[in-house]
Amino acid sequence: MATSGTTSFDLSIEEIIQEAYERCGLTSQSGYDLKTARRSLNLLFSEWGNRGIHLWKVKLKEQLLVAGTETYSTPSDCADVLEAYVSTGTGTGTDVTDVSLTKIDRSAYAALPNKGSQGQPSQYFVRRLTNPTVTLYQAPDATTYTYLKYYYVGKIEDAGAYTNTSDVVYRFFPCMCSGLAYFLSMKKVPSLTQQLKLIYEDDIFRAVNEDGQRTSSYIAPQTYFGDGV
């Protein structure tokens, strides 16, 4: 028997809403039903921001450094900065040199004695505002390292028009539908809320576990030498 030969299955926002209502044993009867469901879907996407790092939303940003300027704004869709380095140029190649930076917290940054000193940056602090900022220490002198490059987690895009597709990879389709059904049940059929919550938590547990990088980890014991006593 023949197969379809395609792997392009996707759902429009309207279809996601219909699927969620059907899981609640309901159908959307009015424009307000669609509106309240879309609002719940956007809240669901916000809730996913507390579920960890979603690899499909990790992006690379290249920022031109300015001599003496230590703080830089991130893109409007940035939720957090994961790792950063300074570079002698943009892109990749044998003529580009990258030096990794160490991420520090607010307390460590506050303890630095001379935050405006210039030189080769070695550390960075992320202030997690609505639009996070990246602050380097030391402030770049921009004579050697001219670019700041960092990987950041982007926010999931809003649902928008009902004819849109979601900004979600196929692995998360099941938990997106079950999550919206759970959110809707709290407003429409509270008797199903607990049941739908269990289904949603099971679906998103599997999706988040799968959304990882398959790399090896190595743990080496630390060796200590006594004083011979």
C-alpha positions in Angstrom: 0.0 0.0 0.0 1.2 3.5 -0.8 1.9 6.1 1.9 1.4 9.9 1.5 5.0 10.7 1.1 4.5 14.0 2.9 5.4 15.2 6.4 3.9 18.7 6.2 0.9 18.2 8.6 0.1 21.4 10.4 -2.8 23.0 12.2 -4.3 26.4 11.8 -5.2 28.3 15.0 -8.9 27.7 14.2 -8.3 23.9 14.0 -6.4 23.9 17.3 -9.3 25.7 18.9 -11.8 23.2 17.4 -9.8 20.2 18.6 -9.6 21.7 22.1 -13.3 22.3 22.3 -14.1 18.8 21.0 -11.9 17.3 23.8 -14.1 19.3 26.2 -17.1 17.7 24.6 -18.1 21.1 23.2 -18.3 23.0 19.9 -17.5 26.7 19.5 -20.9 28.4 18.9 -20.0 32.1 18.7 -17.2 34.6 17.9 -16.6 35.0 21.6 -15.9 31.3 21.9 -13.1 31.7 19.4 -11.8 34.9 21.1 -11.6 33.4 24.6 -9.9 30.3 23.2 -7.3 32.3 21.4 -6.6 34.3 24.6 -6.2 31.0 26.4 -3.8 29.7 23.7 -1.6 32.8 24.1 -1.6 32.2 27.9 -0.6 28.6 27.3 2.4 29.8 25.2 3.3 32.1 28.0 3.1 29.2 30.5 5.5 27.2 28.3 8.1 29.9 29.0 8.3 28.4 32.5 8.8 24.9 31.2 12.4 25.2 30.2 14.3 25.9 27.0 12.6 25.0 23.7 15.3 24.3 21.1 13.4 25.4 18.1 13.3 28.9 19.6 17.1 29.2 20.2 18.6 31.9 17.9 22.0 33.4 17.3 22.4 37.2 17.6 25.5 39.1 16.4 25.9 42.5 18.0 28.4 45.1 16.8 30.4 46.3 19.9 30.9 50.0 20.6 34.0 51.1 22.4 33.3 52.0 26.0 29.7 50.7 25.9 29.0 47.8 28.2 25.2 47.3 28.0 23.3 46.2 24.9 19.6 45.5 24.3 18.5 42.1 23.1 15.9 41.5 20.3 12.3 42.2 21.1 11.5 38.4 21.1 14.3 37.5 23.6 13.3 35.8 26.8 16.8 34.9 28.1 20.4 34.7 26.9 22.0 31.2 27.2 25.6 31.7 26.3 27.8 34.4 24.8 31.2 35.1 23.3 33.1 38.0 21.8 34.5 37.7 18.3 37.0 39.4 16.0 34.5 39.3 13.1 31.0 38.3 12.0 30.1 34.8 10.7 32.7 32.0 10.8 36.0 31.3 9.1 39.7 30.9 9.7 40.0 34.7 10.2 37.5 34.8 13.0 38.5 34.2 16.6 35.9 33.6 19.3 36.4 33.9 23.1 33.7 32.5 25.4 32.3 34.7 28.2 31.3 33.6 31.7 27.7 34.3 32.7 27.4 35.9 36.2 24.5 36.8 38.4 23.4 40.2 39.7 25.3 39.9 43.0 28.6 39.0 41.2 28.2 41.9 38.8 27.4 44.3 41.7 30.6 43.2 43.4 32.8 44.2 40.5 34.8 47.2 41.5 35.2 49.2 38.3 32.3 48.4 36.0 33.3 51.0 33.4 36.8 49.8 32.8 37.7 48.9 29.2 39.5 45.9 27.9 38.7 42.4 26.6 35.3 41.3 27.9 35.4 38.1 30.0 32.0 38.1 31.8 28.4 39.1 31.1 25.3 39.8 33.2 21.8 39.4 31.8 19.1 41.7 33.3 15.9 39.9 32.7 13.5 42.7 32.0 10.5 42.5 29.5 13.3 43.1 27.0 16.5 41.7 28.6 19.8 43.5 28.4 23.3 42.1 28.2 26.1 43.9 30.2 29.7 43.1 29.6 32.6 43.2 31.9 35.0 44.7 31.0 33.5 47.2 28.6 34.9 46.5 25.2 37.7 48.7 23.8 36.6 47.5 20.3 40.2 47.4 19.1 40.4 43.6 18.8 37.0 42.0 19.6 34.4 43.8 17.6 31.3 41.6 17.9 29.3 40.1 20.7 27.6 36.9 19.7 25.0 35.1 21.9 22.4 32.4 21.7 19.1 33.5 23.2 15.7 31.8 23.7 13.0 33.5 21.7 9.4 33.9 22.9 6.7 31.9 21.1 4.8 34.1 18.7 1.2 35.1 19.5 -1.6 33.1 17.9 -2.8 36.1 15.8 -5.3 35.5 13.0 -7.4 32.3 13.1 -6.0 31.3 9.7 -2.4 31.4 11.0 -0.5 28.3 11.9 1.2 28.2 15.3 4.8 29.0 16.0 5.3 25.5 17.4 7.1 22.4 16.1 5.2 19.2 15.3 6.5 17.5 18.5 4.4 19.9 20.6 1.2 19.6 18.6 -0.3 17.0 21.1 0.4 19.0 24.2 -0.7 22.3 22.6 -4.1 20.8 21.9 -4.4 19.0 25.3 -3.1 22.2 27.0 -5.7 24.4 25.4 -8.4 21.9 26.2 -7.3 22.0 29.9 -7.3 25.8 29.9 -10.8 25.9 28.3 -12.2 23.4 30.7 -11.5 25.7 33.7 -13.9 28.2 32.1 -16.4 25.8 30.3 -16.5 22.4 32.0 -14.8 22.4 35.4 -15.8 18.8 35.9 -13.2 17.7 33.2 -10.4 20.0 34.4 -8.5 17.4 36.5 -8.8 14.8 33.9 -7.6 17.1 31.1 -4.8 18.5 33.3 -3.4 14.9 33.7 -3.5 14.4 29.9 -1.8 17.7 29.3 1.0 17.2 31.9 1.7 13.7 30.4 1.8 15.2 26.8 4.1 18.1 27.7 6.4 15.9 29.9 7.1 13.7 26.8 7.5 16.7 24.5 9.9 18.6 26.8 12.0 15.4 27.4 12.3 14.8 23.7 13.2 18.5 23.0 16.9 18.0 23.9 20.3 17.6 22.4 21.6 14.1 22.0 25.2 14.6 23.3 27.4 12.7 25.6 28.2 13.9 29.1 31.5 13.0 30.9 32.0 13.3 34.6 35.6 13.2 35.9 36.4 12.9 39.6 38.4 15.7 41.2 41.8 14.5 42.5 43.1 15.9 45.8 46.6 15.5 47.2 47.1 15.5 51.0 49.9 17.0 52.9 51.4 13.6 53.7 50.3 13.6 57.3 
